[in-house]
Amino acid sequence: MMTNSITRAMSNPEIIAELGRRFKEYRLAGKPTQKEAAEQAGVSLVTLRQFENGNACNINMGNFLALLRVADCLEQMDELLPEIPVSAYVLEEMKSKKPKRVRHGK
């Protein structure tokens, strides 16, 4: 298995080609054929082949996410673009606006 890191110096088509190569490795490890993977993702066989061969320089996000589902990698999107942590300042402000006690009407 070849390991290529995605770097800032790479062009978008180079990054997409690398992602396609990686997807192919995941697909082969999971054993579905290209046709089975395309059907599971709801994409055309041509789209899948172009992506795996590095020729899909403009794969749309919906197709990409569907292929990640097939490769069982969708949860890794959290690592790609994680939530920004709430700052201590904002947490303190939220705590100060919280009611100290609750009064119930009679």
N, C-alpha and C positions, 0 to 999 in steps of 0.2 A: 504494500500500500504506500502510495506516494503522499507526502504531506506538503501542502502548499499553504502558506499563510496568506490571508487576504490583507493587503496593505493599502495604505492611503495612496501610494504611488500607482496603484492599478487603475485602469480605466473601468468604467461601468461594464462594458462588454467583457472585459477580462474577469471581473468579479462574477458576473453571471455565468460565464463559461466554467469557472472554478466551482461555483455552486452546482451547476449541472453535472460536473464530473463527480462531485461528492454525492449528489442525489443518486447517481447511477450505482455508486458503491453501496449505498444503503439499500437500494432496490435489489441488487444482486445478493446482498447478505440476507435479505428477507425472502428471497426466491421468487417473487412474482415476475412474470414476463413483462415486456414493455406493454403489450396489449392489455394484460390484466391490470397493471398499474395505471394505465391511461383510463381504463374503464372505471376503476375505483375512484380516481380523482375527478372523473367527469371532464377530462380534456381529450383532445384528439391525439391519436397515435403520432401524427406528424409533429404536434407541439411537444410531446414528450421526447421524441427522437431528437428534435432540434435542440431542446434544452440539454439533454444528456451529451450531445455532440458539440456543444458550445456554439451553436448557430442561432440560438434564440436570444439575440441581444436586447429584445424588448418584451420579454415574457411579462404578462400582466400579473399584478399582485394576487388576484383571485386564483389564478392558475397555480401560482407559486405556493400559496397557502394550501391549496388542495393537494398538491404534490407532497408538501411537508406532512400532511395528515397521513398519506399513504406510507411515508417513510417513518411514521410515528415520531416525528421531530417537532410537532407544532408547539409543544410546551417550551421548547428552547427559544421561542420568540421573546419570552420574558427576559432572557439573558441578552438578547440583541438590543432591546430598547426598554430597559427596566424603568419602573416608576421612579421619579425623583423623590428622594427621602424628604420628609417634612423637617424643616429646620427647627432647632431648639427654640428659637425666638417665636415661631408660629405656634409650636406646641404650648409654650408658656402663655401666649395670648389666648389660645383656645381654652386653656385651663382656667384663666382668670375670668372668662366670660361665662363659664359654667355656673349655673345657679348653686348657691351654697346649700339651700334646703328647699324642699317643695312644700307648699302650703295647700292643703285641701280645703275647698269651700264647704260650708255647712249647709 
